[in-house]
Amino acid sequence: MVSQNTDSALRAEHGSIADAVEEMPYGVYIVGTTRGGEPNGMIADWVMQVAFQPHRVAVSFENDSYSLASIRQNNAFTVNLLAHASGAGMALAQHFVQPHRAAKIKGRGQPLVSSTYEKLDAVDHTLTTRGCPVLDGALMWLDCEAEQFVDVGDHTLVVGHVLDGRVATSDRPLTSVDIPWPYSG
Ligand SMILES: Cc1cc2nc3c(=O)[nH]c(=O)nc-3n(C[C@H](O)[C@H](O)[C@H](O)COP(=O)(O)O)c2cc1C
């Protein structure tokens, strides 16, 4: 039987759009980039495959993200999926919760505001031929060439052609359901 819910009845029953989209599950990734010979990693969960042939993935970046600006310079990025592995992925994720530039977080005073976080200094990794990091602890990694930048409002969707990729472990992936930092709503 089809219920004749009005728009307002639906809203009362299910809360806001933000509540609804917050229920969407994601994998937890470290998106790797490079600039001036220095690699950087950004924790991200708005990542998905968008084509089979050739393989393409899309990542949605905040417009003022340091990582996005790096990709605009050289079109290169990696995608590292974190593993669940009884806390190992979570421990790895902790290294990436800060922005590269401390000033990105509003309200930070001197001297912190002018500092940078070299997030990969304490994380085992190798670099792709174009200098983007592949994390030793990743469940799988992809090496991508950015092909399209799509303005979607407060974010920019970067569509990448997957040039290479491997599964590194057989663990289950770390997901947004497993971590205490919601990035949605
Ligand atoms: C769990 C989690 C998921 C996130 N997902 C995204 C995302 O999909 N896209 C994005 O632009 N920022 C995302 N962020 C925020 C970025 O990690 C944050 O803006 C970071 O400063 C960007 O790194 P960068 O300054 O080194 O480029 C997420 C943060 C957390 C904690």
The ligand as a Gaussian input file, in Angstrom:
#p B3LYP/6-31G(d) Opt

LIG

0 1
 C       36.853000      11.514000       8.196000
 C       37.126000      12.721000       7.361000
 C       36.734000      12.726000       6.038000
 C       36.974000      13.829000       5.212000
 N       36.583000      13.796000       3.928000
 C       36.877000      14.844000       3.120000
 C       36.528000      14.815000       1.749000
 O       35.982000      13.839000       1.232000
 N       36.842000      15.908000       1.005000
 C       37.478000      17.004000       1.533000
 O       37.745000      17.974000       0.820000
 N       37.824000      17.046000       2.842000
 C       37.547000      15.992000       3.631000
 N       37.915000      16.035000       4.941000
 C       38.576000      17.239000       5.439000
 C       40.053000      17.263000       5.025000
 O       40.742000      16.130000       5.504000
 C       40.677000      18.542000       5.598000
 O       40.062000      19.665000       5.001000
 C       42.167000      18.648000       5.383000
 O       42.570000      19.860000       5.953000
 C       42.636000      18.687000       3.962000
 O       44.022000      18.375000       3.938000
 P       45.120000      19.359000       3.288000
 O       44.945000      20.666000       3.970000
 O       46.422000      18.721000       3.650000
 O       44.832000      19.388000       1.845000
 C       37.641000      14.959000       5.764000
 C       38.038000      14.962000       7.106000
 C       37.786000      13.858000       7.895000
 C       38.240000      13.873000       9.332000

